[in-house]
């Protein structure tokens, strides 16, 4: 029997300081993958992910969240137990990071 995952997505725009202390920003896409028994759960999971991303939207990312890998780990840790993977990308730059439970 194949393992079935349901993905929900969201996005946010945020700034951070580079290694020289210069402030600049990126647009991030986030996809959270869940093991769901009920397909109707996707709406609830989408709403939850939107709330997490809204907390980052139009902010300066705090120290420790400057990298997409760190953001993916943070979102995974704040997601329901059904979440098995979070992908954070900057698609215009073709850069992606994954955190897997």
Buried (B, 14 or more C-beta within 10 A) or exposed (E): EEEEBBBBEBBBEBEBEEEEEEEEEBEBBBBBBBBBEEEEBBEBBBEBBBEBBEEBEEBEBEEEBBBBBBBBBBBBEBBEEBBBBBBBBBEEEEEBBBBEE
